Amino acid sequence: MCILILLAGLIPTQAQQITGIWKGRVKSSNLELKIIKSGDSLTGTSYYYSSKNNFRRYSIKGYFDPETNDVIWWDDVLLSGRNPDGTEAALSVADFNCPGEDKMLLDGSSSVRDNKDISKGPLHLQKTGSSSFPDEWDWVIDNYTAGANNPTIIDSIAQLATGPVVYPDEKEMPAPLVAAIPPKEEMPVAKAPAAMNKNMVAKMPVSNQEKFASRQNKLQMVIPVTAPVIELRFYDNAAIDGDSIAIFLNGHVLREHILLSGEPQTIKINAADLQDDNELVLVAENLGSIPPNTSYLVAIVGHKQFEARLFADEGSSALIRFIKEKEK
């Protein structure tokens, strides 16, 4: 457990401590993690690497609970490197602890981001003062207690970091980024879909169970379970256009035919009924008149509130994971 100490003129040191550069391993993979705390939310970048010239870089999202020192984060957008199918993106759960005055650790485990049943192994990271991969977050980390902890600054840099991935002229790029770009001949080429025939139409999924089973789940939010009841409020995210959804919890139908509107559709879940790690999947029953199916979720867990914009269509469903805090 890390001790919370107040410094005159500065923010709490616990906020300082979680913000920074962390290095270590996830099972057999090298990892450098840059965490920036804003409120209870975390952002930053993760680097999985075998050398300085061979790495994958993701933007990350996550949450930190200063009361329990639990840290949850996940790889969000692949910014550079090669990982076309997304199977390497991870979700990690760790305990932030300080076994010595100058030693800070993150100890926990990782799983495949979009499939909690596939473990990526134990995770052990230690805070360090230097980075092997310079990026836009270094300035924020270096100046965090001198004003760079301002949420507006952090949000602006996060938007800059997660902008569209562009492959510029390799001659203008630093060596590490050049090495991370796939050769042009290996980049995927979109193909026009084959014309649909009567047999294909007949095989299209019609029930919500078939839609749930046939579509890819994409993680869009992780919520730590820290209260006896979780209240979920679903709204239509944009123009009210007839979007309808079905909700599955751990593979079972929770509710169907939820018509989204400006008024919340509310679902309450008892934490006692949940497993340690749970998957709630939002399936689009239709796409409304303005595709894709978009919803706005407000999740209330005790005194905390989490918000997310969820997207689902005929090929993918929105995945939310609920993770219970483990007893220490």
ABEGO torsion letter per residue (X at the ends): XBBBBBBBGBBBAAAAAABEBBBEBBEABBBBBBBBBBEABBBEBBBBBABAABBBBBBBBEBBBAAAGBBBBBBABBABEBBAAGAABBBBBBBBBBABAABBBBBBBBBBAABAABBAEBBBBBBBABBABBBAAAAAAAAAAAGAABAAAAAAAAAAAABBBBBBBAAABBAAAAAABBBAAABBBBBBBBBBBAAAAAABBABAAAAAAABBBBBABBBBBABABBBBBBBBABBBAGBBBBBBBGGBBABBGBBBBABBBBBBBBAAABBABBBBBBBBABAEABOBBBBBBBBBBEABBBBBBBBBBAABBBBBBBBBBBBX
